[in-house]
Amino acid sequence: MNASLTRACFIIAAAYAATAAPLAIPNAGFEETEKPAWTLADGGMSVITEAAARTGIRGLRVTDTSDKKGSNCRSAPVPITAGKTYALSFWGRVLEGDGAVGVYIQFADTDRRVLTSPSRYGEIIQAIQGDKGEWHAFTLCGRAPPESAMMWVWVHSFVASRGIADVDDFALTELSEAEAEKMRIESLRTSRSGFPPPDPARVAQIAAWLAPAPHGLGRPATDREAWDRLTALPEAAALLREAEKIMNTPPPELPDELYLDFTNTGNRRNYERPYGQRSQRISTLLLAECLENKGRFLPALERDVLAVCNERSWTMPAHDSSLSNFNGTRLTIDLGSSARGWLLAEVDAWLGHRLTPDVRTRLRDEVRRRVLAPYLDVVRNGNINGNWWMRCDNNWNAVCSAGVVCCALALLEPREERALVLAAMEFSNPFFISGFTDDGYCSEGMGYWNYGFGHYVMMGLAVRAATGGRLDIFTDEKLPRIAAYAKGYQIQSGRSPWFADGGGAPSPGVWALLRQVFPEAVPTDVPMPALLKGDHATIGLRAFGQEPPWTAVEDRLPIRTYFQDAQVLITRSGGATNEVPFGAAVKGGHNAEHHNHNDLGSYVVVLDGVEMLGDPGGETYTRRTFSRERYVSPMLNSYGHPVPVVAGQLQVTGRRAAARVLETAFSDTRDRIELDIAAAYDVPALTALKRNFTHDRTARVIEISDEVRFTTPQTFSVPLVTYRDVTRKDDTTLHFHDKKRCVEVKIATEGGTWKLEDEQLENPGKASPRRLAVTFAAPVTSARVRITITPVVGFKP
């Protein structure tokens, strides 16, 4: 669903009693049968029935079992006055699929053309949500656009959503201006698309903490004592050499046709690679000039800055599907534009006094136009208007907020404007924090913890510095656990599971920043990066005396980390220090996580720092990756994961596809977790599917055992997935190995004979994993597959 609204349209998901006289919606309670006044045009998805009544005899029930279309029920039109604000109240209840059905106000002109569409004034919509089977009151409110002559109610289930919901007792009221404004403010606090105006008293308080003039990170280039200390560091020479390489070469081209390549082909990398190179060049030239202070790099820096200023859009094409940024019809802030703005703001803060006046003016104008003005427009007018990340709970929130906040601190002259941005940031931050489970787990994966939480830390340090420590965004009680995630999410040092899209290892650069806030969350045996390692942001936050002293101290990982809320177990060997490390991770969770893969029960086994088998990680991002066709990819659906295929069916997507932890048993010698993963499969004949995962440290054995039961015979298959070489030793034994290490995998089954199906999965742009499936030769009513994995001592290929 598209819930973007215009400034004049807003939503509130709570009952509201207006004082004005109601307008008549024909058959608002669905009681009239001879002239129902509602158009039901969806092949029976919408029905007026006694079973859906809240009051009276009848109500409307929507039943959507389709992934390809939504329901379609409209009221008769009601005459209205353009420019007036209307409140539509109704009652709704969810029977299946929370939020699958929505109620819309649709304003139309005299020709019955809908005005409140995504491409014009934005949709006015309320999803029906709440406790299953319980009636809830809702009020939906919107201002009629200037061309409006009528409105009607549209009840529509969202495409690709399944669910059942009842609605009844509609009422429409025209609001006074005072009522409309009161409701607007309240609705902005509760709406997914609203952004409430910050409290003026809070803005004034923050403004008093800020310096009269803006200030960037670290120190400007005029502070030669600070920069000369950095120039003397060993790594400074390498940075200067890199700047010398690029100073006489033009920035890579970013023509319109390259921007439109994503629209035409879905390819992201062709544009994003040179886009990123432009930023890296500016960062390098900026740092080089600040270090050397001779003016040698200034012409190249100004050339590259102007190239960025001349770009048609700072928003990346993958985030500009409507091309509104490319065409200049509406500017929205994304991961790229916020980073572009922050980078140029630091150029101004560190070297602004030495830039050509025309270049400096252009730089400031473009940062304000493309980043600061759209953000301040949301804050002042209350409508997100495409900047959905301001209320989201994933990495976008922190990354974009950090870029905007640091832009403002470095560039906005009026401290009241800087304070307004910081007050708005305070509203956004809790949404980001809510995206982590209470145990601190990041379902996006390790790479996105580095990216998202890393930017949150950078933003917090910048805000602390700008306010003299008076504004501290590190006080939420969940943050220490989020900070500790990276350390605990390692199977072995530097090796984290590849669950979800965000694979990768913990970033030492983020850990270096985190030492200033949560030092206990940072391993004491991981070397900190050199002070000039990184970009303008990390250097500005570390290299000017902010970083505490560091001394390496042995810091072994514990034998296990269990994220109970997320249902993720990391289990490690705990033997002698000369023992080859052997460990694994296994997950339950659900199939509606951030950057979700359909992967209940997935696991990764690591030997001596190398993933030997298990979860293959993600794919190269394309347009399909974040579309309705996301789960066509075997890297994202369950086919490419080490989880069963049941009756020919893969795991389904959604929050209802959730694992249950049946039992855990943890000791110094043995870890075990048993998961019920049956809810991930839409198979009526399936009565039980359990995955039992055991790590015996004494025997150095990991066992994965799957038990399944059906009411009628069905096919059943359990795959093994790997990037390593595989050698079949005998009928039940496989060796997964590289040139230095090997694990032995033994297969045992109950319930029937089996065969091993071997294939290479396609993963364009990345390594392609091998999939070996233990498949029963005939359908089964009950079966068990047991996989045991043991390191091979003294392996020689």
C-alpha positions in Angstrom: 0.0 0.0 0.0 1.1 3.6 -0.6 0.4 5.7 2.5 2.1 8.9 1.4 -0.1 11.9 1.8 -0.2 15.5 0.9 0.3 18.1 3.6 -3.4 18.6 3.8 -4.3 14.9 4.1 -3.8 12.9 7.2 -4.9 9.8 9.1 -5.8 8.9 12.7 -6.4 5.4 13.9 -8.6 6.3 16.9 -12.2 7.2 17.4 -13.0 10.9 17.1 -16.2 12.6 18.0 -16.8 15.7 15.9 -19.3 18.4 17.0 -20.6 19.2 13.5 -23.6 17.6 12.0 -22.8 14.4 10.1 -23.2 14.0 6.3 -25.2 11.1 4.9 -23.4 8.2 3.5 -26.1 6.1 1.7 -26.6 2.8 3.6 -23.7 3.6 6.0 -24.6 0.6 8.2 -25.3 -1.9 5.3 -28.9 -2.5 6.5 -30.7 -1.7 3.3 -30.9 -4.7 0.9 -33.1 -3.4 -1.9 -30.9 -0.4 -2.6 -27.6 -1.3 -1.0 -25.8 1.8 -2.4 -22.5 0.0 -2.3 -20.8 -1.3 -5.5 -19.1 -4.7 -4.9 -16.9 -5.5 -7.9 -14.4 -8.1 -6.8 -15.9 -11.5 -7.7 -17.3 -12.2 -4.2 -14.4 -11.0 -2.0 -16.7 -8.4 -0.5 -20.1 -9.4 0.8 -22.8 -7.8 2.9 -23.6 -10.4 5.5 -25.2 -10.8 8.9 -21.9 -12.4 10.1 -20.2 -9.0 9.8 -22.6 -6.9 11.8 -21.5 -4.9 14.7 -24.8 -3.2 15.2 -28.1 -3.9 13.4 -28.4 -6.9 11.2 -25.6 -6.6 8.6 -22.1 -5.5 7.9 -19.4 -5.8 5.2 -17.0 -8.7 5.2 -13.9 -8.8 3.0 -12.2 -12.1 2.4 -9.0 -12.0 0.4 -7.2 -15.3 -0.4 -5.4 -14.0 -3.5 -1.8 -12.9 -3.8 -2.5 -11.2 -7.2 -5.5 -8.8 -6.6 -7.3 -7.0 -3.9 -11.0 -6.5 -3.1 -13.1 -3.6 -4.5 -16.1 -2.2 -2.6 -17.2 1.5 -3.0 -19.9 3.5 -1.4 -22.2 5.8 -3.4 -20.7 9.3 -3.8 -21.4 12.1 -1.3 -21.3 15.8 -2.3 -18.6 17.7 -0.5 -16.9 21.2 -0.5 -13.4 21.6 -1.9 -10.9 22.7 0.7 -13.0 21.5 3.7 -11.7 18.7 6.0 -13.8 15.6 6.6 -13.6 12.9 9.2 -14.8 9.4 8.3 -15.4 7.2 11.4 -16.2 3.5 11.3 -15.8 0.3 13.1 -13.6 -2.6 12.0 -12.3 -5.9 13.2 -9.6 -8.3 12.0 -10.5 -12.0 11.6 -7.4 -13.1 9.7 -4.3 -11.1 8.4 -3.8 -8.0 10.6 -3.7 -4.9 8.3 -4.6 -6.7 5.1 -7.7 -4.6 4.4 -7.8 -0.9 4.2 -10.5 1.8 4.2 -9.9 4.9 2.0 -11.4 8.3 1.6 -11.4 9.0 -2.1 -12.1 12.6 -3.2 -13.0 13.1 -6.9 -13.8 15.9 -9.3 -17.0 16.5 -11.2 -16.0 13.8 -13.8 -15.5 11.3 -10.9 -11.8 11.2 -11.5 -10.0 10.2 -8.2 -7.8 13.0 -6.9 -6.4 11.3 -3.9 -4.2 8.9 -5.8 -0.5 8.1 -5.1 0.5 10.2 -8.1 -1.6 13.3 -7.3 -2.6 14.3 -3.8 -1.7 11.1 -2.1 -3.9 8.4 -0.7 -6.0 8.7 2.5 -6.0 5.3 4.0 -6.4 3.4 7.2 -5.5 -0.3 7.5 -7.8 -2.3 9.7 -5.7 -3.5 12.6 -6.1 -4.7 16.1 -6.7 -7.8 18.3 -8.2 -10.7 16.3 -12.0 -10.8 16.5 -12.3 -7.5 18.5 -14.1 -4.5 17.1 -12.1 -1.3 17.1 -13.2 2.3 16.3 -11.3 4.2 13.6 -11.4 7.7 12.2 -9.9 8.6 8.9 -9.5 12.3 8.1 -8.5 14.3 5.0 -8.9 17.7 3.4 -10.6 17.8 0.0 -8.3 19.0 -2.8 -9.2 22.2 -4.7 -10.8 20.3 -7.6 -13.0 18.1 -5.4 -16.8 17.8 -5.9 -17.5 14.5 -4.2 -16.1 11.7 -2.1 -16.8 8.1 -1.5 -15.6 5.3 0.7 -13.4 2.6 -0.8 -12.8 -0.7 1.1 -9.9 -2.5 -0.5 -7.7 -5.3 0.5 -4.1 -4.7 -0.4 -2.6 -6.6 -3.3 -0.4 -9.5 -2.2 -2.0 -9.5 1.3 -4.3 -12.1 2.5 -6.9 -11.6 5.2 -10.4 -11.4 6.4 -11.9 -8.2 8.0 -15.3 -6.8 8.9 -16.4 -3.1 8.7 -19.6 -1.5 9.8 -21.3 1.8 10.9 -19.7 4.4 8.8 -20.2 8.1 9.5 -18.9 11.2 7.7 -18.5 14.6 9.3 -17.3 18.0 7.9 -14.9 19.5 10.5 -14.4 23.2 11.4 -11.0 24.6 10.9 -10.3 24.4 14.6 -11.4 20.8 14.8 -9.3 20.0 11.7 -6.2 21.5 13.1 -6.6 19.8 16.5 -7.1 16.5 14.7 -4.2 17.1 12.3 -1.7 17.5 15.2 -3.0 14.4 17.0 -3.1 12.4 13.8 0.5 13.2 12.9 1.5 11.5 16.1 -0.3 8.3 15.4 -0.2 8.1 11.6 2.4 6.1 9.6 2.6 9.1 7.3 2.5 12.0 9.8 5.4 13.8 11.5 4.3 15.8 14.5 5.7 19.3 14.9 8.4 19.4 17.7 7.5 21.1 20.9 8.6 24.8 20.6 9.8 24.7 24.2 12.0 21.7 23.4 13.4 23.4 20.3 14.2 26.5 22.4 15.9 24.4 25.0 18.1 22.6 22.4 18.9 25.9 20.7 20.3 27.3 24.0 22.7 24.3 24.1 24.1 25.0 20.6 26.9 27.4 19.6 25.8 30.6 17.8 27.5 29.4 14.6 27.4 26.0 12.9 30.4 23.7 13.3 31.4 20.5 11.5 33.0 17.4 12.9 36.5 17.5 14.4 38.5 20.7 13.6 38.6 23.0 10.6 41.7 23.1 8.5 42.6 26.4 10.1 43.5 24.5 13.3 46.9 23.6 12.2 48.0 22.2 15.5 45.3 19.6 15.3 45.8 18.7 11.6 49.6 18.8 11.8 49.5 16.1 14.4 47.6 14.0 12.0 50.0 14.9 9.1 52.8 13.3 11.2 51.0 9.9 11.4 52.4 7.1 9.2 49.2 6.6 7.3 49.0 10.3 6.2 51.6 9.7 3.4 49.4 6.9 1.9 46.4 9.2 1.9 48.3 12.0 0.2 49.6 9.5 -2.5 46.0 8.4 -3.2 44.9 12.0 -3.6 47.8 12.6 -6.0 46.5 9.7 -8.1 43.1 11.2 -8.6 43.8 15.0 -8.6 44.6 15.1 -12.3 41.8 12.7 -13.4 38.2 13.8 -13.9 35.4 12.3 -11.8 33.5 9.4 -13.4 30.7 10.3 -15.6 27.1 10.0 -14.4 25.0 10.7 -17.6 21.2 10.6 -17.6 21.1 7.3 -19.5 23.2 5.7 -16.7 20.7 6.9 -14.1 17.8 5.5 -16.2 19.6 2.2 -16.5 17.9 1.0 -13.3 14.5 2.0 -14.6 15.1 0.2 -17.9 17.0 -2.9 -16.8 16.9 -3.1 -13.0 20.7 -3.0 -12.7 21.8 -1.0 -9.6 25.6 -1.3 -9.8 26.2 0.4 -13.1 25.2 3.7 -11.5 26.0 3.2 -7.9 29.6 2.3 -8.5 30.7 5.6 -10.1 28.3 7.4 -7.8 30.2 6.0 -4.8 33.5 6.7 -6.4 32.6 10.4 -6.7 32.0 10.6 -3.0 35.2 8.7 -2.2 37.3 11.1 -4.3 35.9 14.1 -2.6 36.6 12.7 0.8 40.1 11.8 -0.1 40.9 15.2 -1.7 39.3 17.0 1.3 41.4 15.1 3.8 44.6 15.5 1.7 44.2 19.3 1.5 43.4 19.5 5.3 46.6 17.5 6.0 48.9 19.2 3.6 47.4 22.8 3.7 49.2 24.0 0.5 46.3 24.5 -1.8 47.6 21.7 -4.1 44.4 19.7 -4.0 41.9 22.5 -4.0 41.3 22.8 -7.7 40.6 19.1 -8.0 38.4 19.2 -4.9 36.3 22.1 -6.3 36.1 20.4 -9.7 34.7 17.2 -8.1 32.4 19.2 -5.8 30.9 21.1 -8.7 30.4 17.8 -10.6 28.3 16.5 -7.7 26.4 19.9 -7.5 25.6 19.5 -11.2 24.2 16.0 -10.8 20.5 15.8 -11.8 19.6 13.8 -8.7 21.5 13.0 -5.5 18.8 10.3 -4.7 20.0 7.0 -6.2 17.9 5.6 -9.0 16.9 2.5 -7.0 15.2 4.8 -4.6 13.6 7.0 -7.2 11.2 4.6 -8.9 8.8 7.4 -9.9 11.7 9.5 -11.2 10.4 12.5 -9.2 13.9 13.4 -8.1 15.3 12.8 -11.6 12.6 15.1 -13.1 12.8 17.6 -10.2 9.0 17.3 -9.5 9.6 16.2 -5.9 12.8 15.9 -4.0 13.1 13.1 -1.4 16.0 12.2 0.9 17.6 8.8 0.6 20.7 7.0 1.8 22.7 8.5 -1.0 21.5 12.1 -0.9 21.9 12.4 2.9 25.5 11.1 2.6 26.2 13.5 -0.3 24.9 16.4 1.7 26.9 15.5 4.8 30.1 15.1 2.8 29.7 18.5 1.2 28.8 20.1 4.5 32.1 18.9 5.9 33.9 20.3 2.9 32.4 23.7 3.8 33.1 23.3 7.5 36.7 22.3 7.1 37.8 24.3 4.0 34.9 26.7 3.3 37.1 29.8 3.9 39.5 28.6 1.2 36.9 27.6 -1.4 36.2 29.9 -4.3 33.2 32.0 -3.3 31.1 30.9 -6.2 31.8 27.2 -5.4 31.0 27.7 -1.7 27.7 29.4 -2.5 26.8 26.6 -5.0 27.7 23.9 -2.5 25.6 25.5 0.3 22.7 26.1 -2.1 22.6 22.5 -3.3 22.9 20.9 0.1 20.0 23.1 1.4 17.9 22.5 -1.7 18.4 18.7 -1.9 18.7 17.7 1.8 17.9 20.4 4.4 14.9 22.0 2.7 13.0 18.7 2.1 13.6 17.7 5.7 12.6 21.0 7.3 9.5 21.0 5.1 8.4 17.7 6.7 9.2 19.0 10.2 7.3 22.3 9.7 4.3 20.9 7.8 3.9 17.5 9.3 3.7 15.3 6.2 6.5 12.9 5.4 5.8 13.3 1.7 8.0 10.4 0.5 10.5 10.5 3.3 9.0 7.4 4.9 12.3 6.6 6.6 11.7 9.3 9.2 9.3 6.9 10.9 10.8 3.5 9.9 12.5 1.0 12.1 15.4 -0.1 9.9 18.8 1.1 8.9 17.4 3.9 6.6 16.2 5.8 9.7 19.6 6.1 11.3 21.6 6.5 8.1 19.5 9.3 6.6 18.9 11.0 10.0 22.7 11.0 10.6 23.3 12.6 7.2 20.7 15.3 7.7 21.6 16.1 11.3 25.3 16.4 10.6 24.5 18.6 7.5 22.4 20.8 9.7 25.1 21.1 12.5 27.7 22.0 9.9 25.8 24.3 7.6 22.7 25.9 9.0 23.4 29.4 10.3 20.3 29.9 12.5 20.7 27.8 15.6 16.9 27.6 15.9 16.9 25.7 12.6 19.7 23.4 13.9 17.6 22.9 17.1 14.5 22.1 15.0 16.4 19.4 13.2 17.6 17.9 16.5 14.2 17.9 18.0 12.8 16.1 14.9 15.6 13.6 15.2 14.4 12.9 18.8 11.0 11.8 17.3 12.6 9.5 14.7 15.1 7.8 16.9 12.7 5.5 18.9 11.4 4.1 15.6 14.9 3.0 14.7 15.5 1.5 18.1 12.2 -0.4 18.0 13.5 -2.3 15.0 15.8 -4.4 17.2 14.4 -7.1 19.4 14.7 -6.5 23.2 17.8 -8.6 23.3 19.5 -6.3 20.9 19.3 -8.6 17.8 19.5 -6.9 14.4 17.4 -9.0 12.0 18.9 -7.1 9.0 22.2 -8.8 9.6 25.7 -7.9 10.6 26.4 -5.7 7.6 23.3 -3.6 8.3 24.2 -3.3 12.0 27.5 -1.8 10.9 25.7 0.5 8.5 22.6 1.5 10.5 23.7 1.4 14.1 27.1 2.7 13.0 25.4 5.8 11.7 23.4 6.1 14.8 26.6 6.1 16.9 28.2 8.7 14.5 25.1 10.9 14.8 25.0 10.6 18.6 28.7 11.5 18.9 28.2 14.5 16.7 25.1 15.7 18.7 27.0 15.3 21.9 29.8 17.4 20.6 27.5 20.1 19.2 25.5 20.4 22.5 28.3 20.0 25.0 27.0 16.7 26.0 23.6 18.1 27.0 21.7 16.2 24.3 22.5 12.5 24.6 20.7 10.0 22.4 22.5 7.0 24.0 20.2 6.8 27.1 17.6 4.2 25.9 17.9 1.1 28.0 18.0 -1.2 24.9 21.0 0.5 23.4 23.7 -1.4 25.4 22.3 -4.7 24.2 22.2 -3.4 20.6 25.8 -2.3 21.0 26.8 -5.8 22.3 25.1 -7.5 19.3 28.2 -7.4 17.0 30.5 -9.0 19.6 27.9 -11.7 20.4 26.9 -12.4 16.8 30.3 -13.8 15.9 30.6 -17.5 15.5 34.3 -17.0 15.6 36.3 -13.8 15.6 35.4 -11.9 12.5 32.9 -14.5 11.2 29.2 -13.8 11.6 26.2 -15.7 10.2 25.0 -14.8 6.7 21.4 -14.7 7.8 19.2 -12.2 5.9 20.7 -9.7 3.4 23.2 -8.2 5.7 26.1 -10.6 5.8 29.6 -9.6 6.8 31.9 -9.2 9.8 31.8 -6.6 12.6 33.3 -3.3 11.5 36.4 -2.3 13.5 35.6 1.3 12.5 32.3 1.1 14.2 33.8 -0.6 17.2 36.4 2.2 17.4 33.5 4.8 17.6 31.5 2.6 20.0 34.4 2.7 22.5 33.5 6.3 23.2 29.9 5.3 24.3 29.7 1.6 25.2 33.3 0.4 25.7 32.1 -2.8 27.3 30.5 -3.9 24.1 33.8 -3.8 22.2 36.3 -6.8 22.2 39.5 -5.8 23.9 41.7 -8.0 21.6 40.6 -6.4 18.3 43.1 -3.8 17.0 41.6 -0.4 16.4 41.9 1.1 12.9 44.5 3.8 12.3 43.2 7.3 13.0 43.3 8.3 9.3 41.6 5.0 8.3 38.1 5.8 7.1 36.2 8.7 5.6 35.6 12.3 6.7 33.0 11.2 9.2 34.9 8.6 11.1 38.1 10.6 11.0 36.3 13.7 12.2 34.8 11.7 15.2 38.0 9.9 16.2 41.1 11.8 15.2 40.9 14.9 17.3 41.4 13.6 20.8 37.9 12.0 21.2 39.1 8.4 21.3 40.1 6.8 24.6 43.5 5.0 24.9 43.5 1.4 23.8 45.6 -1.6 24.9 45.1 -5.1 23.5 43.9 -7.6 26.1 42.9 -11.2 25.4 39.2 -11.4 25.1 37.9 -14.9 24.1 34.3 -15.3 22.9 32.1 -17.2 25.3 31.0 -20.7 24.4 27.5 -19.4 23.4 25.4 -16.4 22.8 21.7 -16.8 22.7 19.4 -14.1 21.4 16.3 -15.4 23.1 13.8 -12.9 21.7 15.1 -13.4 18.1 15.5 -17.2 18.6 19.1 -17.2 17.3 21.8 -19.4 18.9 25.5 -18.9 18.4 27.3 -21.9 19.7 31.1 -22.2 19.9 33.8 -24.7 20.8 35.3 -24.1 24.1 38.3 -26.4 24.2 42.0 -25.8 24.5 43.4 -22.6 22.9 45.3 -24.8 20.3 42.1 -26.5 19.2 40.8 -25.6 15.8 37.7 -23.5 16.4 34.5 -25.1 15.4 31.0 -23.6 15.9 27.7 -22.7 14.3 24.6 -20.5 14.4 21.0 -21.5 14.0 17.9 -19.3 13.8 14.2 -19.5 14.3 12.5 -16.2 14.1 9.8 -15.5 11.5 9.6 -14.7 7.8 8.7 -11.0 8.0 12.0 -9.8 9.4 14.0 -6.9 8.1 15.8 -7.8 4.8 14.0 -11.0 5.3 14.8 -14.4 3.8 12.4 -17.3 4.1 14.7 -19.2 6.3 13.2 -20.6 9.5 15.6 -23.2 10.8 18.6 -22.0 8.8 22.1 -22.5 10.1 25.8 -21.9 9.4 28.7 -24.1 10.4 32.2 -22.6 10.6 35.5 -24.3 11.0 38.7 -22.4 11.6 37.2 -19.1 10.3 35.6 -20.5 7.2 31.9 -21.3 6.5 31.8 -24.9 5.6 28.1 -25.3 4.9 24.8 -23.7 5.7 23.1 -20.4 4.9 24.4 -19.0 1.6 23.7 -15.3 2.3 22.1 -12.9 -0.1 22.1 -11.9 -3.7 23.4 -8.9 -5.7 20.7 -6.2 -5.4 18.6 -5.5 -8.4 15.2 -4.0 -8.9 13.6 -7.5 -8.3 15.3 -7.7 -4.8 12.9 -5.2 -3.2 9.8 -5.9 -5.4 6.9 -8.2 -5.2 9.1 -10.8 -7.1 11.7 -10.8 -4.3 11.1 -14.4 -3.4 11.5 -15.6 -6.9 15.2 -15.7 -6.1 16.5 -19.0 -4.6 18.9 -17.0 -2.5 16.0 -15.3 -0.8 13.3 -17.9 -0.8 13.8 -21.1 1.2 15.0 -23.2 -1.8 18.6 -22.0 -1.5 18.6 -22.3 2.3 19.4 -25.4 4.3 15.8 -25.9 5.3 13.3 -28.6 4.3 11.1 -28.6 1.2 7.8 -30.0 2.3 5.3 -31.7 0.0 7.0 -29.8 -2.8 6.4 -26.5 -1.0 8.9 -23.8 0.0 8.5 -21.7 3.1 5.9 -18.9 2.9 6.5 -15.3 3.6 4.9 -13.4 6.5 4.8 -12.9 10.3 2.6 -16.0 10.7 5.5 -18.1 9.4 7.1 -18.1 12.8 9.2 -20.7 14.6 8.4 -21.9 18.1 11.2 -22.8 20.5 10.1 -26.1 22.0 13.2 -26.6 24.2 16.6 -25.4 24.9 19.3 -27.1 26.9 22.7 -25.4 27.4 25.7 -26.6 29.3 29.5 -26.3 29.3 29.7 -29.4 27.1 26.6 -29.3 25.0 24.1 -26.9 23.5 20.7 -27.9 22.1 17.7 -26.1 20.7 14.5 -27.6 19.3 12.4 -25.6 16.9 8.9 -26.1 15.5 9.0 -24.7 12.0 5.8 -26.2 10.6 4.1 -22.7 10.5 6.4 -21.8 7.6 4.7 -24.3 5.2 1.3 -24.0 3.7 0.7 -27.7 3.6 -2.6 -28.9 4.9 -1.4 -32.5 5.4 1.6 -31.4 7.5 1.0 -32.1 11.2 4.5 -31.7 12.6 7.9 -30.5 11.6 10.7 -30.1 14.1 14.3 -29.2 13.7 16.6 -30.3 16.5 20.0 -28.7 16.5 22.8 -30.0 18.9 26.4 -29.0 19.3 28.4 -31.5 21.4 31.7 -29.7 22.3 33.3 -32.8 23.8 32.7 -35.0 20.8 33.2 -32.0 18.4 30.0 -32.9 16.6 27.1 -30.8 15.3 23.9 -32.6 14.6 20.8 -31.3 12.7 17.8 -33.6 12.9 14.5 -33.0 11.2 11.3 -34.9 12.0 8.2 -34.6 9.9 4.7 -36.1 10.1 1.8 -35.9 7.5 -1.8 -37.1 7.5 -1.3 -38.5 3.9 2.0 -39.4 2.1 3.9 -36.4 0.9 7.4 -35.7 -0.5 10.1 -34.5 1.8 13.6 -33.2 1.2 16.4 -31.7 3.3 19.2 -29.8 1.5 22.8 -29.1 2.3 24.1 -25.9 0.9 27.8 -24.9 0.5 30.4 -22.9 -1.3 33.1 -25.5 -0.6 34.2 -28.5 -2.6 32.3 -31.7 -1.9 33.6 -35.2 -2.2 31.3 -38.2 -1.7 33.2 -40.8 0.3 30.4 -43.5 0.4 26.6 -43.7 0.2 26.1 -41.8 3.5 29.3 -39.8 3.9 30.3 -36.5 2.3 33.4 -34.3 2.8 33.0 -30.6 2.5 36.4 -29.0 2.2 38.7 -26.4 0.8 42.5 -26.7 0.5 43.1 -26.5 4.3 40.1 -27.7 6.2 37.4 -30.3 6.0 34.2 -31.4 7.7 32.7 -34.8 7.4 28.9 -34.9 6.9 27.1 -38.2 7.6 23.5 -38.7 6.6 21.0 -41.0 8.3 17.3 -41.3 7.6 14.2 -43.1 8.9 11.0 -43.6 7.0 12.2 -44.6 3.5 15.0 -44.8 1.0 16.6 -41.5 -0.2 18.7 -40.1 -3.0 21.1 -37.2 -3.2 20.1 -34.5 -5.7 23.0 -32.2 -6.6 22.8 -28.8 -8.4 24.5 -25.5 -8.7 22.3 -22.5 -7.8 22.5 -19.4 -9.9 23.5 -16.2 -8.1 24.5 -13.6 -10.7 27.2 -11.2 -9.6 28.3 -13.4 -6.7 29.6 -16.9 -6.0 27.0 -19.6 -6.7 26.4 -22.1 -4.0 26.0 -25.8 -4.4 22.8 -27.5 -3.2 22.8 -31.2 -2.3 19.3 -32.4 -1.3 18.6 -35.5 0.7 15.3 -36.4 -0.9 13.1 -39.4 -0.1 12.5 -41.5 -3.1 8.8 -41.9 -2.4 6.2 -39.9 -0.4 6.3 -40.5 3.4 3.8 -40.1 6.2 6.6 -39.7 8.8 10.3 -39.4 8.4 13.5 -38.3 10.0 16.7 -36.9 8.5 19.8 -36.7 10.7 22.9 -34.8 9.6 26.0 -35.1 11.7 29.0 -32.8 11.0 32.5 -33.4 12.4 35.8 -31.7 11.7 38.3 -33.9 9.9 41.6 -33.9 11.8 44.8 -33.8 9.7 42.9 -33.2 6.5 45.0 -33.2 3.3 43.2 -32.5 -0.1 
